[in-house]
Amino acid sequence: MRRSRRNGFVLAAFWISFAVPIHQYPTSNRQAFPCGYGHYFILGSATAVGSGFEVAVEQATHQAHLSTRGAKSACRRALGSVTVGP
């Protein structure tokens, strides 16, 4: 069950990134470079979400020496970076 939820989250994040057709927009290098380098932010945000979830799991299983507030903060900041976007 956990694996299917994780795969669903990854598929949803992947699908959202292709919701807007982009092939018409970058017509020059000046437009293409910000679009291409913007993916660093998107992939970095996805990595931060995974790290935030890992912190929450470690705190829930009492393997991390971190308060509940700290674990929630790690998840909120990571999810905030994904929802705000570039």
C-alpha positions as CSV (number, residue, x, y, z in Angstrom):
1,M,0.0,0.0,0.0
2,R,2.8,2.4,0.8
3,R,4.5,1.8,-2.4
4,S,1.4,2.6,-4.5
5,R,0.9,5.9,-2.6
6,R,4.5,6.9,-3.3
7,N,4.2,5.9,-6.9
8,G,1.0,7.9,-7.1
9,F,2.7,11.0,-5.7
10,V,5.6,10.7,-8.1
11,L,3.2,10.2,-11.1
12,A,1.1,13.2,-10.0
13,A,4.2,15.4,-9.7
14,F,5.4,14.2,-13.1
15,W,2.0,14.8,-14.7
16,I,1.6,18.3,-13.2
17,S,4.9,19.3,-14.8
18,F,3.5,18.5,-18.3
19,A,0.0,20.0,-17.7
20,V,0.9,23.1,-19.7
21,P,2.2,22.6,-23.2
22,I,5.6,24.2,-23.3
23,H,6.8,23.3,-26.8
24,Q,5.4,26.5,-28.3
25,Y,7.1,28.9,-25.8
26,P,10.8,28.7,-26.0
27,T,11.5,30.1,-29.5
28,S,15.0,31.4,-28.7
29,N,17.9,30.7,-26.4
30,R,16.9,33.7,-24.3
31,Q,13.6,32.0,-23.6
32,A,14.9,28.4,-23.4
33,F,17.6,28.8,-20.9
34,P,15.4,30.1,-18.0
35,C,12.9,27.3,-18.8
36,G,15.7,24.7,-18.8
37,Y,17.5,25.9,-15.7
38,G,14.1,26.3,-14.0
39,H,14.0,22.5,-13.8
40,Y,16.9,22.7,-11.3
41,F,14.5,24.4,-8.9
42,I,11.7,21.9,-9.6
43,L,13.9,18.8,-9.2
44,G,15.5,20.4,-6.1
45,S,12.1,20.9,-4.6
46,A,11.1,17.3,-5.2
47,T,14.3,16.2,-3.5
48,A,13.5,18.4,-0.6
49,V,10.1,16.8,-0.3
50,G,11.7,13.4,-0.1
51,S,14.1,14.6,2.6
52,G,11.3,16.2,4.6
53,F,9.3,12.9,4.5
54,E,12.4,11.0,5.6
55,V,12.8,13.4,8.6
56,A,9.2,12.9,9.5
57,V,9.5,9.1,9.4
58,E,12.7,9.1,11.4
59,Q,11.1,11.3,14.0
60,A,7.9,9.2,14.1
61,T,10.0,6.0,14.7
62,H,12.0,7.8,17.4
63,Q,15.3,7.3,15.5
64,A,15.9,11.1,15.1
65,H,16.6,13.4,18.0
66,L,14.2,16.0,16.8
67,S,10.9,17.5,18.1
68,T,7.6,17.0,16.4
69,R,7.6,20.7,15.6
70,G,11.0,20.4,13.8
71,A,9.8,17.5,11.7
72,K,6.7,19.3,10.7
73,S,8.7,22.3,9.8
74,A,11.0,20.2,7.6
75,C,7.9,18.9,5.7
76,R,6.2,22.2,5.4
77,R,9.1,24.1,4.0
78,A,9.7,21.3,1.4
79,L,6.1,21.2,0.3
80,G,6.0,25.0,0.3
81,S,8.9,25.1,-2.1
82,V,7.0,22.8,-4.5
83,T,3.7,24.6,-4.3
84,V,5.2,28.1,-4.7
85,G,7.3,27.1,-7.7
86,P,9.8,29.3,-9.6
